[in-house]
């Protein structure tokens, strides 16, 4: 992640350096910052929002204070609003602390109005009257029924000299053109990045281009000098999506590059590539489709091929294994026979799902085994090994997902706001939970709840309002109810009876002697009538008397006023067969 942040910083700082090199032109720079909801997505386990904030902080700390800088954001205030575009900082003298604090306060929410944001920034820079530079940072395409390509072409025609550089996060390959055209139409640079490594090399190239001074009028052409000789070496064969080593005999310029393209591709076409720098060897990633290719050494000056070597790309051979059956929401183990690239991934999807579709997934890294969470809905699925290069499925295994068999238990009746013991027959996933909700509540609604973890029993607090409720076992995957049990909540002072048939006065005076009666019992040899404070544990008391043959008993009320309970206890069986509240004035 540090590498990702430093490479992004290099590209954006390059924009500042380029502008600083043209300080005599007083050229302003505005950063257009993507705060759409998709910025909550992650790259290597870190949200794109956090990455952007770290990068912007480093960028501003390195920025040349003589180069005016402004900030425009979109999608940061409202969801679904294509007009949610705001100038957060006017172009001008840079207060680094205020700028960084402003960026850190942004929270992604809304849509991606790229076209309107570019036009907003261009107007802010008075692009029709002066030179201006925009740096667009976006992780997605236009979502507001506009054409950024057409707009950027129009802005370029109308402006004195408007340059737009575009940094694209985690875009699909076929989406590059939709953002690259913005840079192409305004003389800027487009930087695509699908991983930290690719971003490192791509942004380094951008830095070299941005630091070049404004081109001067070309002199009259002279006879072309002889091209330098370079020898290039690559393996005869590579596996789809795998890294392979490339070497060259000499470096003409450090910003020359090497790339892999289809055999016979037009001059200037590129695939995976890297800068030669001071090296004589590096790696490339083989394309996702088998076939004949060539590796080329490209001279940056004129983008001309100096040397090439043939390469045959063959299909990868590997297998993936998964259990035949898994329970909804449960974790299961997946293993694969080989790793093509460490950023390939494994995932579970519906059987026959389109190429590129994903469910729960994980990176293969250096492992040969991992775990996935089964979907919440029963049915036929498949586990796939997906090549990151081209998002192509290399192997799959069938998986049937079946309903989980879980039951949950709770008392039939409890008093309002009192503890309730809940138990369940089995645990599907430790982050599943149990909860109490009104009877018939919509799926996903929760009341008081707890995680099942490794337990089979837990505590809830009964709702404060009497009524009919249900206790539910909720599968975390899909928030689906797997089991439920009815629960009646009665008033906090309501009598509860499990066969004793207690008859107790509802109130009494302090120190008074009252008579209580009962109709049933358990037949146990140790049954007792206990007087306790209402808040005392069930088998604690102020006074207690054993039950004989009679069905009545006199008890003396305490001298202190308050709320008490008379309890019919089966001490031998540890059961509370009945209790009634008695209020003492």
C-alpha positions as CSV (number, residue, x, y, z in Angstrom):
1,X,0.0,0.0,0.0
2,X,2.9,2.4,0.7
3,X,4.1,1.7,-2.9
4,X,0.6,2.5,-4.2
5,X,0.5,5.8,-2.3
6,X,4.0,6.8,-3.3
7,X,3.4,6.2,-7.0
8,X,0.1,8.1,-7.0
9,X,2.0,10.9,-5.3
10,X,4.6,10.8,-8.0
11,X,2.1,11.3,-10.7
12,X,0.2,14.2,-9.0
13,X,3.4,15.8,-7.8
14,X,4.5,15.7,-11.5
15,X,1.5,17.9,-12.4
16,X,2.7,20.4,-9.8
17,X,6.3,20.2,-11.0
18,X,5.2,20.7,-14.6
19,X,3.2,23.7,-13.7
20,X,6.1,25.1,-11.6
21,X,8.3,24.8,-14.7
22,X,5.9,27.1,-16.4
23,X,5.6,29.6,-13.5
24,X,6.2,32.5,-15.9
25,X,2.8,31.7,-17.5
26,X,1.1,31.9,-14.1
27,X,-0.8,28.7,-14.9
28,X,-3.4,27.6,-12.3
29,X,-4.1,24.0,-11.4
30,X,-7.4,22.5,-10.2
31,X,-7.7,19.0,-8.8
32,X,-11.1,17.4,-9.6
33,X,-11.7,14.9,-6.8
34,X,-14.0,11.9,-7.2
35,X,-16.2,11.5,-4.0
36,X,-18.8,9.2,-5.6
37,X,-20.0,6.3,-3.5
38,X,-17.7,3.8,-5.3
39,X,-14.7,5.4,-3.6
40,X,-15.6,3.2,-0.6
41,X,-14.4,0.2,-2.7
42,X,-11.1,-1.3,-1.8
43,X,-7.7,-1.9,-3.4
44,X,-5.6,-4.5,-1.6
45,X,-7.8,-4.2,1.5
46,X,-7.7,-0.4,1.8
47,X,-10.6,1.8,0.7
48,X,-9.9,4.1,-2.3
49,X,-11.0,7.0,-0.2
50,X,-8.3,6.4,2.4
51,X,-5.7,5.9,-0.4
52,X,-6.7,9.2,-2.0
53,X,-6.6,11.1,1.3
54,X,-3.0,9.8,2.0
55,X,-1.9,10.6,-1.5
56,X,-3.4,14.1,-1.4
57,X,-1.7,14.8,2.0
58,X,1.7,13.8,0.7
59,X,1.1,15.7,-2.6
60,X,0.2,19.0,-0.9
61,X,3.1,18.8,1.5
62,X,5.4,18.6,-1.6
63,X,3.6,21.1,-3.7
64,X,5.4,24.2,-5.0
65,X,3.7,27.1,-3.2
66,X,4.4,29.4,-6.2
67,X,1.9,27.3,-8.3
68,X,-1.7,28.2,-7.6
69,X,-3.9,25.2,-6.7
70,X,-7.6,24.7,-6.3
71,X,-10.0,21.8,-5.4
72,X,-13.3,20.8,-6.9
73,X,-15.2,17.7,-5.6
74,X,-18.2,15.9,-6.8
75,X,-20.6,13.3,-5.3
76,X,-19.7,14.3,-1.7
77,X,-22.9,15.8,-0.4
78,X,-25.9,14.0,-1.8
79,X,-26.9,10.6,-3.3
80,X,-28.3,10.4,-6.8
81,X,-27.7,14.1,-7.6
82,X,-25.8,14.9,-10.9
83,X,-25.5,18.5,-9.8
84,X,-23.5,17.7,-6.6
85,X,-20.4,19.6,-7.7
86,X,-18.6,22.1,-5.4
87,X,-15.6,24.4,-5.5
88,X,-14.0,23.6,-2.1
89,X,-10.9,25.7,-2.6
90,X,-10.5,28.6,-5.1
91,X,-7.3,28.5,-7.2
92,X,-4.7,30.6,-5.4
93,X,-2.0,30.7,-2.8
94,X,-1.7,27.3,-1.1
95,X,-2.5,26.9,2.6
96,X,-1.3,23.3,3.0
97,X,-3.0,22.6,6.3
98,X,-6.4,23.9,5.2
99,X,-6.2,22.0,1.9
100,X,-5.3,18.7,3.6
101,X,-8.1,19.2,6.2
102,X,-10.6,19.9,3.4
103,X,-9.7,16.7,1.6
104,X,-9.9,14.6,4.8
105,X,-13.4,15.9,5.5
106,X,-14.8,14.6,2.2
107,X,-17.0,11.5,2.5
108,X,-18.1,9.7,-0.7
109,X,-21.9,9.5,-1.3
110,X,-23.2,10.2,-4.8
111,X,-22.9,9.9,-8.5
112,X,-20.1,10.5,-11.0
113,X,-20.9,13.7,-13.1
114,X,-17.4,13.8,-14.8
115,X,-18.5,16.0,-17.7
116,X,-20.2,18.7,-15.6
117,X,-17.3,18.7,-13.1
118,X,-14.7,19.2,-15.9
119,X,-16.7,22.1,-17.3
120,X,-17.1,23.5,-13.8
121,X,-13.3,23.4,-13.2
122,X,-12.5,24.8,-16.7
123,X,-14.8,27.8,-16.0
124,X,-13.2,28.2,-12.6
125,X,-9.8,28.5,-14.3
126,X,-11.1,31.0,-17.0
127,X,-9.8,28.6,-19.6
128,X,-11.0,30.8,-22.5
129,X,-8.7,33.6,-21.4
130,X,-5.6,31.9,-19.9
131,X,-3.7,28.6,-19.7
132,X,-5.0,26.1,-17.2
133,X,-4.4,22.5,-16.0
134,X,-6.9,20.1,-14.5
135,X,-6.0,16.8,-12.8
136,X,-9.0,14.5,-12.7
137,X,-8.9,11.6,-10.2
138,X,-11.8,9.1,-10.8
139,X,-12.5,5.5,-10.0
140,X,-15.5,5.2,-12.4
141,X,-17.1,6.4,-15.6
142,X,-19.7,9.1,-16.2
143,X,-23.1,8.2,-14.6
144,X,-25.0,11.4,-15.5
145,X,-26.0,10.9,-19.1
146,X,-23.2,13.0,-20.6
147,X,-20.2,12.4,-22.9
148,X,-16.8,13.4,-21.3
149,X,-15.1,12.7,-24.6
150,X,-17.2,15.2,-26.5
151,X,-17.1,17.8,-23.8
152,X,-13.3,17.7,-23.5
153,X,-12.9,18.1,-27.3
154,X,-15.2,21.2,-27.1
155,X,-13.3,22.6,-24.1
156,X,-10.0,22.2,-26.0
157,X,-11.4,24.1,-29.0
158,X,-12.6,27.0,-26.9
159,X,-9.7,27.4,-24.5
160,X,-6.4,29.2,-24.8
161,X,-4.6,26.0,-23.7
162,X,-6.5,23.6,-21.4
163,X,-4.6,20.5,-20.4
164,X,-6.4,17.7,-18.5
165,X,-4.4,14.8,-16.9
166,X,-6.6,11.8,-15.8
167,X,-5.8,9.2,-13.1
168,X,-8.0,6.2,-13.2
169,X,-8.5,3.8,-10.3
170,X,-9.3,0.1,-10.7
171,X,-11.1,0.4,-14.0
172,X,-11.9,-2.5,-16.3
173,X,-9.7,-2.5,-19.5
174,X,-12.6,-1.8,-21.8
175,X,-13.5,1.3,-19.7
176,X,-10.1,3.0,-20.3
177,X,-11.2,4.7,-23.6
178,X,-14.0,6.5,-21.8
179,X,-11.6,8.4,-19.6
180,X,-8.4,8.3,-21.8
181,X,-10.2,10.4,-24.5
182,X,-10.3,13.3,-22.0
183,X,-6.5,13.4,-21.8
184,X,-6.1,12.8,-25.5
185,X,-8.4,15.6,-26.5
186,X,-6.7,18.2,-24.2
187,X,-3.0,17.1,-24.6
188,X,-2.9,15.4,-21.2
189,X,-1.9,12.0,-19.9
190,X,-4.2,9.1,-19.0
191,X,-2.9,6.8,-16.2
192,X,-4.8,3.4,-15.9
193,X,-4.0,1.2,-12.9
194,X,-5.5,-2.2,-12.0
195,X,-2.9,-3.1,-9.3
196,X,-0.3,-1.4,-7.2
197,X,2.5,-2.8,-9.4
198,X,0.9,-1.6,-12.7
199,X,0.3,1.8,-11.1
200,X,3.9,2.1,-10.1
201,X,5.2,1.7,-13.7
202,X,2.4,3.7,-15.4
203,X,2.7,6.7,-13.1
204,X,6.5,6.8,-13.4
205,X,6.0,7.1,-17.2
206,X,3.5,10.0,-16.6
207,X,6.0,11.7,-14.4
208,X,8.6,11.7,-17.1
209,X,6.2,13.1,-19.7
210,X,4.8,15.8,-17.3
211,X,8.3,17.1,-16.4
212,X,9.2,17.7,-20.0
213,X,9.2,21.4,-21.0
214,X,6.7,22.9,-23.4
215,X,7.6,21.8,-27.0
216,X,9.4,24.4,-29.1
217,X,8.8,25.0,-32.8
218,X,10.6,22.2,-34.7
219,X,13.6,23.2,-36.9
220,X,13.8,22.2,-40.5
221,X,14.0,18.4,-40.7
222,X,17.5,16.9,-41.0
223,X,18.4,13.5,-42.3
224,X,17.5,10.9,-39.8
225,X,20.4,9.4,-37.9
226,X,20.9,5.7,-37.8
227,X,18.9,4.1,-35.1
228,X,20.8,2.6,-32.2
229,X,21.0,-1.2,-32.0
230,X,19.3,-3.1,-29.2
231,X,18.9,-6.8,-28.7
232,X,15.9,-8.1,-26.9
233,X,15.4,-11.5,-25.3
234,X,12.2,-13.2,-24.1
235,X,11.1,-16.8,-23.5
236,X,9.7,-18.7,-26.4
237,X,6.6,-19.5,-24.4
238,X,4.6,-18.2,-21.4
239,X,1.4,-19.1,-19.6
240,X,-1.7,-16.9,-19.9
241,X,-1.6,-14.3,-17.1
242,X,1.8,-15.3,-15.8
243,X,4.9,-13.1,-15.3
244,X,7.9,-13.8,-17.5
245,X,11.4,-12.2,-17.7
246,X,12.5,-9.8,-20.5
247,X,16.1,-8.6,-21.0
248,X,17.7,-6.2,-23.4
249,X,21.3,-5.6,-24.4
250,X,21.4,-1.8,-23.8
251,X,19.2,1.2,-22.8
252,X,19.0,4.0,-25.3
253,X,17.0,6.3,-22.9
254,X,15.7,5.7,-19.4
255,X,12.2,6.5,-20.4
256,X,12.1,3.9,-23.3
257,X,9.9,1.0,-22.5
258,X,9.3,-2.6,-23.2
259,X,5.8,-4.2,-23.9
260,X,4.0,-7.3,-25.1
261,X,1.6,-7.0,-28.1
262,X,-0.1,-9.4,-30.6
263,X,2.2,-10.6,-33.3
264,X,2.2,-8.0,-36.1
265,X,0.5,-5.3,-34.1
266,X,0.6,-1.7,-35.4
267,X,3.5,0.5,-34.4
268,X,2.6,2.3,-31.1
269,X,0.2,-0.3,-29.8
270,X,1.0,-1.5,-26.3
271,X,0.0,-4.1,-23.8
272,X,1.5,-4.7,-20.4
273,X,4.6,-2.6,-20.2
274,X,7.4,-1.1,-18.1
275,X,10.1,1.6,-18.2
276,X,13.7,0.4,-19.0
277,X,15.2,3.0,-16.6
278,X,18.7,1.9,-15.6
279,X,17.9,-1.8,-15.9
280,X,18.7,-4.6,-18.4
281,X,16.0,-7.0,-17.2
282,X,12.5,-7.0,-15.8
283,X,9.1,-8.8,-16.0
284,X,5.9,-8.5,-18.0
285,X,2.6,-10.2,-17.6
286,X,1.4,-12.5,-20.4
287,X,-2.0,-11.7,-22.0
288,X,-5.1,-13.6,-20.9
289,X,-5.7,-15.1,-24.4
290,X,-3.5,-17.9,-25.9
291,X,-1.8,-17.1,-29.2
292,X,1.2,-15.6,-30.9
293,X,2.6,-12.4,-29.5
294,X,5.8,-10.4,-29.6
295,X,7.8,-8.5,-27.0
296,X,9.1,-5.1,-28.1
297,X,11.7,-2.5,-27.0
298,X,10.1,0.9,-27.8
299,X,12.1,4.1,-28.3
300,X,10.3,6.8,-26.4
301,X,11.4,9.4,-29.0
302,X,9.0,8.7,-31.9
303,X,7.5,5.6,-30.2
304,X,9.5,3.4,-32.6
305,X,10.2,-0.3,-32.1
306,X,14.0,-0.9,-31.9
307,X,13.9,-4.7,-31.2
308,X,11.3,-7.5,-30.8
309,X,11.2,-11.2,-29.8
310,X,8.5,-13.7,-30.5
311,X,6.4,-15.1,-27.7
312,X,3.8,-17.9,-27.7
313,X,1.2,-17.6,-24.9
314,X,-0.4,-21.0,-24.0
315,X,-3.4,-21.7,-21.8
316,X,-2.8,-22.2,-18.1
317,X,-3.5,-25.7,-16.7
318,X,-4.7,-25.9,-13.1
319,X,-7.6,-27.3,-11.1
320,X,-9.7,-26.0,-8.2
321,X,-11.4,-28.1,-5.6
322,X,-14.4,-27.4,-3.3
323,X,-16.8,-29.5,-1.3
324,X,-19.8,-30.9,-3.2
325,X,-22.1,-29.3,-0.7
326,X,-22.1,-26.4,1.8
327,X,-24.7,-24.9,4.1
328,X,-26.0,-21.4,3.4
329,X,-23.8,-18.8,5.1
330,X,-21.2,-21.3,6.3
331,X,-17.4,-21.1,5.6
332,X,-16.0,-23.8,3.4
333,X,-12.4,-24.6,2.1
334,X,-11.2,-24.1,-1.4
335,X,-7.9,-25.3,-2.8
336,X,-6.1,-25.0,-6.2
337,X,-3.3,-26.9,-7.8
338,X,-1.1,-24.0,-8.9
339,X,-0.9,-20.2,-8.8
340,X,-0.5,-18.2,-12.0
341,X,-0.2,-14.7,-10.5
342,X,-0.5,-13.7,-6.9
343,X,-3.3,-11.2,-7.6
344,X,-5.5,-13.9,-9.2
345,X,-8.5,-14.7,-7.1
346,X,-11.0,-17.4,-6.2
347,X,-14.7,-16.8,-5.9
348,X,-18.2,-18.4,-5.6
349,X,-20.9,-17.5,-8.1
350,X,-24.3,-18.9,-9.4
351,X,-23.8,-21.9,-11.7
352,X,-23.4,-20.6,-15.3
353,X,-22.8,-16.9,-14.2
354,X,-21.3,-14.6,-16.8
355,X,-17.5,-14.2,-17.0
356,X,-16.3,-11.6,-14.6
357,X,-19.2,-11.9,-12.1
358,X,-18.0,-12.4,-8.5
359,X,-19.4,-13.3,-5.1
360,X,-17.5,-13.7,-1.9
361,X,-13.8,-13.9,-3.0
362,X,-10.2,-13.9,-1.9
363,X,-6.7,-13.4,-3.4
364,X,-4.7,-16.5,-4.2
365,X,-1.4,-14.7,-3.1
366,X,1.3,-17.4,-2.4
367,X,-1.3,-19.9,-1.0
368,X,-2.8,-23.0,-2.4
369,X,-5.9,-23.0,-0.1
370,X,-8.4,-20.5,1.2
371,X,-12.0,-20.1,2.5
372,X,-15.2,-18.6,1.2
373,X,-18.6,-18.0,2.7
374,X,-21.5,-19.9,1.0
375,X,-24.3,-17.7,-0.4
376,X,-27.5,-17.2,1.7
377,X,-29.8,-18.7,-0.9
378,X,-29.8,-22.5,-1.6
379,X,-29.1,-23.6,-5.1
380,X,-26.4,-24.7,-7.6
381,X,-23.2,-22.6,-7.6
382,X,-19.6,-22.9,-8.8
383,X,-16.3,-22.0,-7.3
384,X,-13.9,-20.4,-9.8
385,X,-10.2,-19.6,-10.1
386,X,-10.1,-16.3,-12.0
387,X,-7.0,-14.9,-13.8
388,X,-6.6,-11.2,-12.9
389,X,-5.3,-10.5,-16.4
390,X,-8.4,-10.3,-18.4
391,X,-10.7,-11.5,-15.6
392,X,-10.8,-15.0,-17.2
393,X,-11.9,-18.2,-15.5
394,X,-9.2,-20.8,-15.6
395,X,-10.9,-23.5,-13.5
396,X,-14.2,-24.2,-11.7
397,X,-15.8,-26.7,-9.4
398,X,-19.5,-27.3,-8.7
399,X,-21.0,-26.5,-5.3
400,X,-24.5,-27.2,-4.1
401,X,-25.7,-24.8,-1.3
402,X,-28.3,-26.3,1.0
403,X,-30.5,-24.8,3.7
404,X,-29.0,-24.7,7.2
405,X,-30.8,-26.9,9.8
406,X,-31.1,-24.7,12.9
407,X,-33.6,-24.4,15.7
408,X,-33.9,-21.7,18.4
409,X,-35.6,-21.9,21.7
410,X,-36.9,-19.3,24.2
411,X,-39.5,-19.2,27.1
412,X,-43.1,-18.9,26.0
413,X,-43.9,-16.0,28.3
414,X,-41.6,-13.4,30.0
415,X,-42.2,-10.1,31.7
416,X,-41.3,-6.8,30.0
417,X,-37.7,-5.6,30.2
418,X,-36.5,-8.8,31.9
419,X,-33.6,-11.1,30.9
420,X,-34.5,-13.9,28.4
421,X,-32.4,-17.0,27.9
422,X,-32.2,-18.1,24.3
423,X,-30.6,-21.3,23.0
424,X,-29.9,-22.7,19.5
425,X,-29.2,-26.2,18.1
426,X,-26.1,-25.3,16.0
427,X,-23.9,-22.5,14.8
428,X,-23.5,-21.9,11.1
429,X,-21.1,-19.0,11.3
430,X,-19.7,-17.3,14.4
431,X,-20.8,-13.9,13.2
432,X,-24.4,-15.0,12.9
433,X,-26.7,-13.4,15.6
434,X,-29.8,-13.9,17.6
435,X,-32.4,-11.2,18.2
436,X,-35.9,-10.4,19.4
437,X,-38.4,-8.6,17.1
438,X,-42.2,-8.0,16.9
439,X,-44.0,-11.0,15.6
440,X,-44.1,-11.0,11.8
441,X,-41.4,-8.2,11.5
442,X,-39.8,-7.8,8.1
443,X,-36.7,-9.7,7.2
444,X,-33.6,-7.9,8.4
445,X,-35.2,-6.0,11.3
446,X,-33.5,-6.4,14.7
447,X,-34.1,-5.6,18.3
448,X,-31.8,-6.5,21.2
449,X,-29.3,-9.0,19.8
450,X,-26.1,-10.8,20.3
451,X,-23.5,-12.7,18.3
452,X,-23.7,-16.5,18.4
453,X,-19.9,-16.9,18.3
454,X,-18.9,-20.4,19.5
455,X,-21.9,-20.6,22.0
456,X,-25.2,-22.4,22.0
457,X,-26.9,-20.1,24.5
458,X,-27.2,-16.4,25.1
459,X,-29.1,-13.6,26.9
460,X,-31.5,-11.0,25.5
461,X,-33.5,-8.3,27.2
462,X,-37.3,-8.6,26.6
463,X,-38.9,-5.5,25.0
464,X,-40.5,-2.9,27.3
465,X,-43.9,-3.1,25.7
466,X,-46.1,-6.1,26.2
467,X,-47.2,-8.0,23.1
468,X,-46.3,-10.9,20.8
469,X,-42.7,-11.2,19.6
470,X,-40.4,-13.8,18.2
471,X,-36.8,-14.7,18.8
472,X,-34.8,-15.3,15.6
473,X,-31.5,-16.9,14.5
474,X,-30.1,-14.6,11.7
475,X,-27.6,-15.8,9.1
476,X,-25.1,-13.0,8.7
477,X,-24.6,-13.8,5.0
478,X,-27.7,-12.2,3.4
479,X,-29.2,-11.3,6.8
480,X,-31.6,-14.3,6.4
481,X,-33.7,-15.8,9.3
482,X,-32.9,-19.5,9.7
483,X,-35.1,-20.2,12.7
484,X,-37.6,-18.5,15.1
485,X,-39.5,-19.1,18.3
486,X,-42.6,-17.2,19.6
487,X,-42.3,-15.1,22.7
488,X,-45.1,-13.4,24.6
489,X,-44.1,-10.3,26.7
490,X,-46.4,-9.4,29.5
491,X,-46.5,-6.4,31.9
492,X,-43.6,-6.1,34.3
493,X,-45.8,-6.9,37.3
494,X,-47.9,-9.6,35.7
495,X,-48.2,-13.0,37.5
496,X,-46.5,-15.9,35.8
497,X,-47.5,-19.4,36.5
498,X,-46.1,-22.8,35.4
499,X,-48.6,-25.1,37.2
500,X,-48.6,-23.7,40.8
501,X,-51.9,-21.7,40.5
502,X,-50.8,-19.1,43.0
503,X,-53.4,-16.7,44.4
504,X,-51.7,-13.7,46.1
505,X,-53.1,-10.3,47.1
506,X,-51.9,-7.6,44.7
507,X,-51.0,-5.2,47.6
508,X,-50.6,-5.2,51.3
509,X,-49.5,-2.9,54.2
510,X,-46.0,-2.9,55.7
511,X,-45.8,-5.5,58.4
512,X,-49.2,-7.0,57.6
513,X,-49.8,-10.8,57.6
514,X,-51.5,-12.0,54.4
515,X,-52.8,-15.4,53.3
516,X,-51.8,-17.0,50.0
517,X,-53.2,-20.1,48.3
518,X,-52.2,-22.4,45.5
519,X,-53.8,-25.2,43.5
520,X,-51.0,-27.2,42.0
521,X,-47.3,-28.0,42.3
522,X,-44.7,-30.4,41.0
523,X,-45.0,-33.4,43.4
524,X,-41.4,-32.7,44.5
525,X,-40.4,-33.5,48.1
526,X,-38.9,-30.0,48.5
527,X,-41.4,-27.3,47.5
528,X,-41.4,-23.9,49.2
529,X,-43.2,-20.5,49.2
530,X,-40.6,-17.7,49.1
531,X,-41.0,-14.0,49.6
532,X,-38.4,-11.9,47.7
533,X,-37.7,-8.5,46.4
534,X,-38.8,-8.3,42.8
535,X,-35.2,-7.7,41.7
536,X,-33.7,-10.6,43.6
537,X,-32.5,-13.7,41.6
538,X,-35.2,-16.4,41.3
539,X,-33.8,-18.7,44.0
540,X,-33.0,-15.9,46.5
541,X,-35.5,-14.7,49.2
542,X,-36.2,-12.6,52.2
543,X,-38.2,-15.4,53.9
544,X,-39.2,-19.0,52.8
545,X,-41.5,-21.7,54.1
546,X,-41.7,-25.4,53.1
547,X,-45.1,-26.6,51.7
548,X,-46.9,-29.3,53.5
549,X,-50.3,-30.9,52.9
550,X,-52.2,-27.6,53.1
551,X,-52.9,-25.4,50.0
552,X,-52.6,-22.2,51.9
553,X,-50.1,-20.3,54.0
554,X,-49.7,-17.1,55.9
555,X,-46.7,-14.9,55.4
556,X,-45.6,-11.6,57.0
557,X,-45.0,-8.7,54.8
558,X,-41.7,-6.7,55.3
559,X,-41.8,-3.4,57.1
560,X,-40.3,-1.5,54.2
561,X,-42.6,-0.4,51.3
562,X,-41.7,-1.5,47.8
563,X,-42.4,-4.2,45.2
564,X,-42.1,-7.8,46.2
565,X,-42.7,-11.2,44.7
566,X,-44.3,-14.4,46.2
567,X,-42.7,-17.4,44.5
568,X,-43.7,-21.1,44.3
569,X,-40.3,-22.9,44.2
570,X,-39.5,-26.5,43.3
571,X,-36.1,-26.4,45.1
572,X,-35.2,-30.0,44.3
573,X,-36.0,-29.6,40.6
574,X,-34.7,-26.0,40.4
575,X,-37.9,-24.8,38.8
576,X,-39.9,-21.7,39.4
577,X,-43.5,-22.9,39.1
578,X,-45.3,-19.6,39.8
579,X,-44.8,-16.0,41.0
580,X,-47.0,-13.0,41.7
581,X,-46.1,-9.4,42.4
582,X,-47.3,-7.8,45.7
583,X,-46.9,-4.1,46.3
584,X,-46.3,-3.0,49.8
585,X,-47.4,0.6,50.8
